[in-house]
Amino acid sequence: MGAADEMTEGAPGRMDWWAPAWAMLGVGAVFAWAVWRLGGRGVTTIRSGLDPLEWVVLALLTAAFAYGEGFLALDRRWVPRLVERARRLRDDRRLFVRALAPLYGLSLIGLGRRELLQGWLGTVAIIAAVLVIRSLPEPWRGIVDFAVAVALAWGLVAVVRRFPSALV
């Protein structure tokens, strides 16, 4: 039995880093894309000019989202679980799961019922929030988009910072 046979039959091999790396890079790319889109819309709103109340709301909402969503939810809870899921991919020999590693990292495929339910409910909640926020008039939509972009940027930094630990 050769080295290639061992890798396909479940024995760990040299290439076990690629699926965890793909999971982390794919999720990081999703975060980066969202930061770019939402942050751009938020910056455009800010450049259009805000009145004093809108500046206060922008500052408070951004601080609340950065701390609550960026630091507490993403950096301290969600990203460590992403790293754990990425590490599990080293031993998962299901090719479809490894090929779709970012979806596995997001808890949307290949996991137990509880994790899948949490992943899909979280996705539905995000879609619902996006639909609500899209209905807001300017400048409020841009203010919320900016605050969300800051939180996601914090999460992206957490993904990048923990990337090496997903590979070991």
Residue pairs with C-beta under 8 A, 6 or more apart in sequence:
1 9
3 13
6 13
7 13
7 15
8 93
9 93
10 93
12 90
12 91
16 90
17 90
17 167
18 98
19 86
19 89
19 90
19 92
19 97
19 98
19 101
20 86
20 87
20 89
20 90
20 101
20 166
20 167
21 86
21 163
21 166
21 167
22 98
22 101
22 102
23 82
23 85
23 86
23 89
23 101
23 102
23 104
23 105
23 166
24 82
24 83
24 86
24 105
24 159
24 162
24 163
24 166
25 102
25 163
26 101
26 102
26 103
26 105
27 82
27 102
27 105
27 106
27 159
28 156
28 159
28 160
28 163
29 102
30 102
30 106
31 152
31 153
31 155
31 156
31 159
32 156
34 148
34 149
34 152
35 149
35 152
35 153
35 156
38 145
38 146
38 148
38 149
38 152
39 145
39 146
39 149
39 150
39 153
41 141
41 142
41 145
41 146
42 142
42 143
42 145
42 146
42 147
42 149
43 146
44 142
45 138
45 139
45 141
45 142
45 143
45 145
45 146
46 58
46 142
46 146
48 138
48 139
48 142
50 58
50 139
50 143
54 139
54 143
57 140
57 143
58 143
58 146
58 147
61 143
61 144
61 147
62 146
62 147
62 150
64 147
65 147
65 148
65 150
65 151
66 147
66 150
66 151
66 154
68 151
69 148
69 151
69 154
69 155
70 150
70 151
70 152
70 153
70 154
70 155
71 154
73 151
74 151
74 152
74 154
74 155
74 158
75 154
75 155
75 157
75 158
78 155
79 155
79 158
79 159
79 162
80 162
82 105
82 106
82 159
82 162
82 166
83 162
83 165
83 166
85 104
85 105
85 107
85 111
86 101
86 105
86 166
87 166
89 97
89 98
89 101
89 104
92 98
92 104
92 110
94 110
96 109
96 110
97 104
97 109
97 110
100 109
100 110
103 109
103 110
104 110
104 111
106 119
106 123
107 115
107 116
107 118
107 119
107 120
107 122
108 116
108 119
108 120
108 123
109 116
111 119
133 141
133 144
133 145
133 148
134 141
136 144
